[in-house]
Amino acid sequence: MFIRIPSSLEILKRIGAIGGKRGIRIYLVGGPVRDIILGKTSIDLDLVSETPAQQVASILADELKGKVTFFPEFLTARIEWEEGTIDVATARREYYPVPAALPEVIPATMREDLKRRDFTINAMALSLHPDNFGELFDPFGGYEDLKEGVIRFLHPKSFVDDPTRILRGLRFSARFGFRFEETTERHIKKDKDGLLLISGERRRKEVRLLLREGLPAIRLLEKYELLPLLGFSSLHCINPPEDAQKLFSLSDPWFFYFILLTWEKEISLLERLYCLRKEEREEIIKTRKIVELEDEKEIVLSMRGLSPAALATLYAKGVTLSLDFFKKIDTLKVETSGGEIVQKGFQGREIGRILEELFYLRFKGIVRTKEDEERWIERLKKG
Ligand code: CTP
């Protein structure tokens, strides 16, 4: 079967032709094939060839005037060129020396390369060779599953080998509204404890991608009883408002949901499970504290420097002032510097206090310009 490739993806023809000139067959594989069939026009460029990636990537980089980096232990290469990034891999097999660890790889055929993948919908390749440009290589029935909206793994050991696939499956199910095929679904339930074995960095990466999909993804975590395994509270405890993501313009809502889902959990547990970054840790602690505050001024001052995700969390937790704060955020900048306040005859702790007061007055709309600030400071001086 041939798949119609949109003309905006002209680059695929070019890549195929560059390979074809040298007798090399290059394929587009995995997620981008799925996405083209689903009608997406912006895709990742993930290429595979049975010819070594090093050779393929060098040729492509040469012609496209890109810069190439090799990762010999993974048999992959990455090209950075003026229009973005292209990933190239040698067709490879994987084996898992230890379950849930990263696999080791050896060169293989295209079929074997597809067979090692997570789900049938992600195990298709499109030929880019000029001889059969756009021909679909689909040995596991991915096309039909895609049309039927089914997520099906390729073998029953799949989730044991790589438990992150459970989270990936949920991600695709949430994103596309697909259902799991029966055996695959049974194995989610059976093999889910494997998620306890993966490293913090892998858990972080997958959960982050999953939470990007928003509430539908969280509902699936609840449905498959995965929330406790990830250190999350159940959905009825957190009750995130549907509109928070929109109100706070969160293009990536992962951290918003993450703070909510882990609200009652010890920070040390989250550090262990998710390799929290220092800024994230601090933001979570600060957000939790603000919810306990009552004084408006104290709340406003504490919200300084918080990300939109943290402000959205506060909103979800009933601190509705955070929406007002978010809307005004661009105007909440005190223009008078500490040095200027010193020049006006103030010193020590007074300076910080004046800056805070000015910030709060900006928030209240009482002070709007630098002149307003100066007038207010003058008045303060006169007592
Ligand atoms: N893959 C896999 N098992 C994993 C990770 C990836 O089999 N644990 C395979 C899948 O074939 C996947 C491809 O590698 O399609 C590329 O991985 P990635 O870019 O992470 O996934 P995409 O399917 O492209 O997802 P997205 O659309 O969210 O980028």
Residues whose N, C-alpha, C, O or C-beta is under 5 A from the ligand:
A	BS01	CTP	G30 G31 P32 R116 R117 D118 N122 A123 D162
